[in-house]
Amino acid sequence: MNFSFTEEQEALRESARAFLKDNSSPEQVREIMQTELGYDTATWQRIAAELGWAAVTIPEEYGGLGLSQIELVALMEEMGGALLCSPFFATVCQAANALILGATQEQKQEWLPLIAAGEKTATLAYSEANLHCGAETIEAVATKTADGFTINGTKTYVIDGHTADLLIVAARGHGSSGNDGINLFALPADTAGIARTYLATMDQTRKQAQIVLDNVAVPASALMGDESQGWATLKKTLDLSAIALAAEQVGGAQRCLDMTVEYAKERIQFGRVIGSFQAIKHKCADMLLKVESARSAAYYAGWAAATGDSELPVLASLAKAYCSEAYFHSAADSLQIHGGVGFTWEYDVHLHFKRAKAGEQLLGTPSYHRELVAQHIGL
């Protein structure tokens, strides 16, 4: 088992790092995150059309690059360090994966080339007011009709839900429960009966929305895969999303460590740089341990996703649980070492602290994923 990147993958990382340095600087992040759209359209077009990132995991037959989840992990790590404001996570890590895993041939041909070219964005409308991640928490109902389905329900905290062109909506069959009866639908966002509301959340660098589906009539052709068999597709999509998010959190945690070490070398207190104090050294060493352990967890999970390893669900949960906490604790320790200035607008620490806290809740809390791991191993 080889966890080192190939020369091509390292080149991808280096090119991503260079691009993000020029196009996702702290000044640019601050400017973009104050907009309701949440990203710069010109930068997104460069990401999709020029760099081909939107096409990274999409098969070549649908206009994509046909690369693996390992390349996606590499990109997400770099994006996390730069706090990139873009629809990439929702479109590529969530919606595109759902389409690849569970869409019909016609749906793939219709949507994947548009996503690969950056012409359409998409998202996964899954979570609801209960904020949990199991199948039993899906309460939106898809009632079968003569022409297709009618969907009623409310989706909350949908990433980029107010701007996405395509919604992958999870709803259950009338009277079903648990893992049974789950359906996924590929719906254009302008479908009649869909109301989208932008939500002001703590993490301004990643926009979220509420989506209300009020008697939304959809044709049978919008159903992804077989009726009432959508949970397997949704569960794997959530696993892949968790791995991508874990990789992003590794990049953010590394950036917190880098900022902290740099500051500790410059800040003078009691006539000495604070980095010379043993307490500061210990905190930085603890941060380094968390970052490197998180990186190992994310890379291992990415390898499992790329190779189709049977342990994917366990490794995805392990990565999400550990990387979420590693990022948050790294951001919190960085904030403490920076002192009062850490939460001022001029410093980037508070931006990472907010994203780390929001990411801890996204796709399931660490305690939720530890419970999944315990169940998988029979505890």
C-alpha positions as CSV (number, residue, x, y, z in Angstrom):
1,M,0.0,0.0,0.0
2,N,1.6,3.3,-1.2
3,F,0.4,6.5,0.3
4,S,2.8,8.8,-1.6
5,F,1.4,10.9,-4.4
6,T,2.6,10.2,-8.0
7,E,4.5,12.9,-9.9
8,E,1.2,13.8,-11.8
9,Q,-0.6,14.2,-8.5
10,E,2.1,16.3,-7.0
11,A,2.1,18.5,-10.1
12,L,-1.7,18.9,-9.6
13,R,-1.1,20.0,-6.0
14,E,1.6,22.5,-6.9
15,S,-0.5,24.0,-9.6
16,A,-3.5,24.2,-7.3
17,R,-1.4,25.9,-4.6
18,A,-0.1,28.5,-7.1
19,F,-3.5,29.2,-8.5
20,L,-5.1,29.6,-5.0
21,K,-2.3,31.9,-3.9
22,D,-3.3,34.3,-6.6
23,N,-7.0,33.8,-6.6
24,S,-8.0,33.0,-3.1
25,S,-5.9,35.4,-1.0
26,P,-7.1,36.5,2.4
27,E,-8.2,39.8,0.9
28,Q,-10.2,38.1,-1.9
29,V,-11.8,35.7,0.6
30,R,-13.0,38.6,2.7
31,E,-14.4,40.4,-0.3
32,I,-16.2,37.3,-1.7
33,M,-17.6,36.0,1.5
34,Q,-19.6,39.2,2.1
35,T,-21.6,38.6,-1.1
36,E,-24.8,36.5,-1.0
37,L,-23.6,34.6,-4.1
38,G,-20.6,33.4,-2.2
39,Y,-18.1,33.0,-5.0
40,D,-16.6,34.9,-7.9
41,T,-18.0,33.7,-11.2
42,A,-14.9,34.6,-13.2
43,T,-12.7,32.5,-10.8
44,W,-15.2,29.6,-10.9
45,Q,-15.1,29.6,-14.7
46,R,-11.3,29.5,-14.6
47,I,-11.4,26.6,-12.1
48,A,-13.8,24.7,-14.3
49,A,-12.9,25.6,-17.9
50,E,-9.2,26.4,-17.6
51,L,-8.0,24.1,-14.8
52,G,-10.6,21.3,-15.3
53,W,-11.2,20.8,-11.6
54,A,-14.9,20.5,-12.0
55,A,-14.3,17.6,-14.2
56,V,-11.7,15.8,-12.0
57,T,-13.7,12.7,-11.1
58,I,-16.3,12.7,-13.9
59,P,-15.7,9.9,-16.4
60,E,-14.2,10.8,-19.7
61,E,-17.3,9.6,-21.6
62,Y,-19.2,12.5,-20.0
63,G,-16.6,15.2,-20.7
64,G,-14.6,14.6,-17.5
65,L,-11.0,13.8,-16.7
66,G,-11.8,10.4,-15.2
67,L,-9.4,10.8,-12.3
68,S,-9.8,9.2,-8.9
69,Q,-10.9,10.4,-5.4
70,I,-7.2,10.7,-4.6
71,E,-6.8,13.6,-6.9
72,L,-10.0,15.1,-5.4
73,V,-8.5,14.7,-1.9
74,A,-5.3,16.5,-3.1
75,L,-7.4,19.4,-4.4
76,M,-9.6,19.7,-1.4
77,E,-6.6,19.8,1.0
78,E,-5.2,22.8,-1.0
79,M,-8.6,24.5,-1.1
80,G,-9.1,24.1,2.6
81,G,-5.8,25.9,3.4
82,A,-6.9,28.8,1.1
83,L,-10.5,28.9,2.4
84,L,-11.6,28.9,-1.2
85,C,-15.1,30.3,-1.7
86,S,-16.6,28.4,-4.5
87,P,-19.4,25.9,-5.4
88,F,-16.8,23.2,-5.8
89,F,-17.7,21.1,-2.8
90,A,-21.4,21.0,-3.4
91,T,-21.1,20.5,-7.1
92,V,-18.2,18.1,-7.5
93,C,-17.9,16.3,-4.1
94,Q,-21.6,15.9,-3.5
95,A,-23.9,16.3,-6.6
96,A,-21.5,14.9,-9.2
97,N,-20.7,11.9,-7.1
98,A,-24.4,11.2,-6.6
99,L,-25.0,11.4,-10.3
100,I,-22.0,9.1,-11.1
101,L,-23.2,6.6,-8.5
102,G,-26.9,6.5,-9.0
103,A,-28.2,8.5,-12.0
104,T,-29.7,6.9,-15.1
105,Q,-27.7,7.0,-18.3
106,E,-30.0,9.8,-19.6
107,Q,-29.4,11.9,-16.5
108,K,-25.7,11.4,-16.7
109,Q,-25.6,12.5,-20.3
110,E,-27.7,15.5,-19.5
111,W,-26.0,16.9,-16.5
112,L,-22.4,15.6,-16.1
113,P,-21.0,17.3,-19.2
114,L,-22.5,20.6,-18.1
115,I,-21.0,20.2,-14.6
116,A,-17.6,19.2,-16.1
117,A,-17.6,22.3,-18.3
118,G,-18.5,24.6,-15.4
119,E,-21.8,25.6,-17.1
120,K,-24.0,24.3,-14.3
121,T,-23.5,24.0,-10.6
122,A,-25.3,21.5,-8.4
123,T,-25.9,20.5,-4.8
124,L,-27.2,17.7,-2.6
125,A,-30.5,18.6,-0.8
126,Y,-30.4,16.0,2.0
127,S,-30.3,17.4,5.5
128,E,-33.4,18.5,7.3
129,A,-34.2,20.4,10.5
130,N,-33.1,17.5,12.7
131,L,-29.5,18.0,11.4
132,H,-28.7,14.2,11.7
133,C,-27.4,12.1,8.9
134,G,-29.1,8.7,9.0
135,A,-31.7,7.6,6.6
136,E,-34.4,7.8,9.3
137,T,-33.9,11.6,9.5
138,I,-35.2,12.1,5.9
139,E,-38.8,13.3,6.3
140,A,-39.5,14.8,2.9
141,V,-42.1,12.7,1.2
142,A,-42.3,11.7,-2.5
143,T,-45.9,10.6,-3.3
144,K,-46.2,8.6,-6.5
145,T,-48.7,9.9,-9.1
146,A,-49.9,8.8,-12.5
147,D,-47.2,11.0,-14.2
148,G,-44.4,10.7,-11.7
149,F,-44.1,12.0,-8.1
150,T,-45.2,14.9,-5.9
151,I,-42.6,16.0,-3.3
152,N,-43.3,17.9,-0.1
153,G,-40.7,18.8,2.6
154,T,-38.1,21.2,3.8
155,K,-34.3,20.8,3.4
156,T,-32.1,22.9,5.6
157,Y,-28.4,23.9,5.5
158,V,-28.1,22.9,1.8
159,I,-24.6,24.0,0.7
160,D,-25.0,26.6,-2.1
161,G,-28.6,25.7,-2.3
162,H,-29.7,29.2,-3.2
163,T,-27.5,29.4,-6.3
164,A,-27.2,25.8,-7.6
165,D,-28.7,25.0,-11.0
166,L,-29.4,21.4,-10.1
167,L,-30.7,19.9,-6.9
168,I,-30.3,16.3,-6.0
169,V,-33.2,15.9,-3.6
170,A,-33.6,13.0,-1.1
171,A,-37.2,12.1,-0.2
172,R,-38.9,8.9,1.0
173,G,-41.8,7.0,-0.3
174,H,-45.1,7.6,1.5
175,G,-45.3,5.3,4.6
176,S,-41.7,4.1,4.4
177,S,-39.2,4.2,7.3
178,G,-35.5,3.7,7.9
179,N,-33.3,2.8,5.0
180,D,-36.3,1.6,3.0
181,G,-38.2,3.8,0.6
182,I,-35.5,6.5,0.0
183,N,-35.6,8.1,-3.5
184,L,-33.2,10.6,-5.1
185,F,-34.4,13.0,-7.7
186,A,-32.4,15.2,-10.1
187,L,-34.4,18.5,-10.2
188,P,-33.6,21.7,-12.0
189,A,-33.6,24.4,-9.4
190,D,-36.3,26.5,-11.2
191,T,-38.8,23.6,-11.0
192,A,-42.3,25.0,-10.0
193,G,-43.0,24.7,-6.3
194,I,-39.3,25.0,-5.1
195,A,-38.6,28.0,-2.9
196,R,-35.0,28.7,-1.9
197,T,-33.9,31.0,0.9
198,Y,-30.3,32.1,1.7
199,L,-29.3,31.5,5.3
200,A,-26.9,33.8,7.2
201,T,-24.6,31.3,9.0
202,M,-21.5,31.5,11.2
203,D,-19.2,30.4,8.4
204,Q,-19.5,33.1,5.7
205,T,-17.0,31.4,3.4
206,R,-19.5,28.5,2.7
207,K,-23.0,29.6,1.9
208,Q,-26.0,27.6,2.8
209,A,-29.8,27.7,2.1
210,Q,-33.1,26.4,3.1
211,I,-35.2,24.7,0.3
212,V,-38.9,24.3,0.6
213,L,-40.6,21.8,-1.7
214,D,-44.3,22.5,-1.8
215,N,-46.3,20.0,-3.9
216,V,-43.4,19.9,-6.4
217,A,-44.6,17.8,-9.4
218,V,-41.7,15.9,-11.0
219,P,-41.7,13.5,-13.9
220,A,-40.7,9.8,-13.5
221,S,-37.6,10.6,-15.5
222,A,-36.3,12.7,-12.6
223,L,-36.0,9.6,-10.4
224,M,-32.4,8.5,-10.0
225,G,-32.1,4.7,-10.2
226,D,-34.8,2.3,-9.0
227,E,-37.7,3.5,-6.9
228,S,-37.2,3.2,-3.1
229,Q,-33.6,2.1,-3.6
230,G,-31.8,5.4,-3.2
231,W,-30.2,4.9,0.2
232,A,-27.2,2.9,-1.0
233,T,-26.4,5.7,-3.5
234,L,-27.0,8.4,-0.9
235,K,-24.9,6.7,1.8
236,K,-21.9,6.2,-0.5
237,T,-22.3,9.8,-1.7
238,L,-22.2,11.0,1.9
239,D,-19.1,8.8,2.6
240,L,-17.3,10.3,-0.3
241,S,-18.4,13.8,0.7
242,A,-17.1,13.2,4.3
243,I,-13.7,12.1,2.9
244,A,-13.5,15.3,0.7
245,L,-14.5,17.4,3.7
246,A,-11.9,15.7,5.9
247,A,-9.2,16.5,3.3
248,E,-10.3,20.1,3.3
249,Q,-10.1,20.2,7.1
250,V,-6.5,18.9,6.9
251,G,-5.6,21.8,4.7
252,G,-7.3,24.2,7.1
253,A,-5.5,22.7,10.1
254,Q,-2.2,22.9,8.4
255,R,-2.8,26.6,7.6
256,C,-3.6,27.2,11.3
257,L,-0.4,25.6,12.3
258,D,1.7,27.6,9.8
259,M,0.1,30.8,10.9
260,T,0.7,30.0,14.5
261,V,4.4,29.1,14.1
262,E,4.9,32.3,12.0
263,Y,3.3,34.4,14.6
264,A,5.1,32.8,17.5
265,K,8.4,33.6,15.8
266,E,7.6,37.3,15.6
267,R,5.5,38.2,18.7
268,I,7.7,39.5,21.5
269,Q,6.6,39.3,25.1
270,F,8.8,39.7,28.2
271,G,11.7,40.5,26.0
272,R,11.5,37.2,24.1
273,V,9.7,35.8,21.1
274,I,6.8,33.8,22.5
275,G,7.9,30.8,20.4
276,S,10.8,30.3,22.8
277,F,8.4,29.6,25.7
278,Q,8.0,25.9,26.5
279,A,4.2,26.2,26.8
280,I,3.9,27.6,23.3
281,K,6.3,24.9,22.0
282,H,4.1,22.2,23.5
283,K,0.9,23.6,22.0
284,C,2.6,23.8,18.5
285,A,3.9,20.3,18.9
286,D,0.4,19.1,19.8
287,M,-1.0,20.9,16.8
288,L,1.6,19.2,14.5
289,L,0.6,15.8,15.9
290,K,-3.1,16.4,15.2
291,V,-2.4,17.7,11.7
292,E,-0.2,14.8,10.6
293,S,-2.6,12.2,12.1
294,A,-5.5,13.9,10.4
295,R,-3.6,13.9,7.1
296,S,-2.9,10.1,7.4
297,A,-6.6,9.5,8.1
298,A,-7.8,11.5,5.2
299,Y,-5.3,10.0,2.8
300,Y,-6.1,6.5,3.9
301,A,-9.8,7.1,3.4
302,G,-9.1,8.7,0.0
303,W,-7.2,5.6,-1.0
304,A,-10.1,3.4,0.0
305,A,-12.5,5.5,-2.0
306,A,-10.2,5.3,-5.1
307,T,-9.7,1.5,-4.9
308,G,-13.3,0.5,-3.9
309,D,-12.1,-0.9,-0.6
310,S,-14.8,-2.6,1.5
311,E,-13.8,-0.6,4.6
312,L,-14.8,2.7,2.9
313,P,-17.7,3.4,5.3
314,V,-15.6,2.9,8.4
315,L,-12.6,4.9,7.0
316,A,-14.9,7.7,5.9
317,S,-16.3,8.0,9.4
318,L,-12.9,7.8,11.0
319,A,-11.5,10.5,8.8
320,K,-14.5,12.8,9.3
321,A,-14.5,12.4,13.1
322,Y,-10.8,12.9,13.6
323,C,-10.2,15.6,11.0
324,S,-13.1,17.7,12.2
325,E,-11.8,17.7,15.7
326,A,-8.2,18.2,14.6
327,Y,-9.1,21.3,12.6
328,F,-11.3,22.8,15.3
329,H,-8.7,22.2,18.1
330,S,-5.9,23.5,15.8
331,A,-7.9,26.7,15.1
332,A,-8.8,27.1,18.8
333,D,-5.1,26.7,19.8
334,S,-4.0,29.1,17.1
335,L,-6.6,31.6,18.4
336,Q,-5.3,31.2,21.9
337,I,-1.6,31.7,20.9
338,H,-2.5,34.7,18.9
339,G,-4.3,36.2,21.8
340,G,-6.8,39.0,21.4
341,V,-5.7,39.9,17.9
342,G,-6.7,36.4,16.7
343,F,-10.3,37.3,16.5
344,T,-9.8,40.7,14.8
345,W,-10.6,41.2,11.1
346,E,-7.0,41.6,10.1
347,Y,-6.0,38.1,11.0
348,D,-7.2,34.9,9.3
349,V,-7.5,32.8,12.4
350,H,-11.1,33.6,13.2
351,L,-12.1,32.6,9.6
352,H,-10.6,29.2,10.1
353,F,-12.1,28.9,13.6
354,K,-15.6,29.6,12.1
355,R,-15.2,27.2,9.2
356,A,-13.8,24.5,11.5
357,K,-16.8,24.8,13.9
358,A,-19.3,24.7,11.0
359,G,-17.5,21.8,9.4
360,E,-17.6,19.9,12.6
361,Q,-21.4,19.8,12.3
362,L,-21.6,19.3,8.5
363,L,-22.3,15.7,7.4
364,G,-22.5,14.5,10.9
365,T,-20.7,15.4,14.2
366,P,-17.6,13.5,15.3
367,S,-19.7,11.7,18.0
368,Y,-22.1,10.5,15.3
369,H,-19.3,9.1,13.2
370,R,-17.7,7.4,16.1
371,E,-21.0,5.7,16.8
372,L,-21.1,4.5,13.2
373,V,-17.5,3.1,13.5
374,A,-18.6,1.3,16.7
375,Q,-21.5,-0.2,14.9
376,H,-19.4,-1.3,12.0
377,I,-16.9,-3.1,14.2
378,G,-19.7,-4.7,16.4
379,L,-19.3,-2.7,19.6
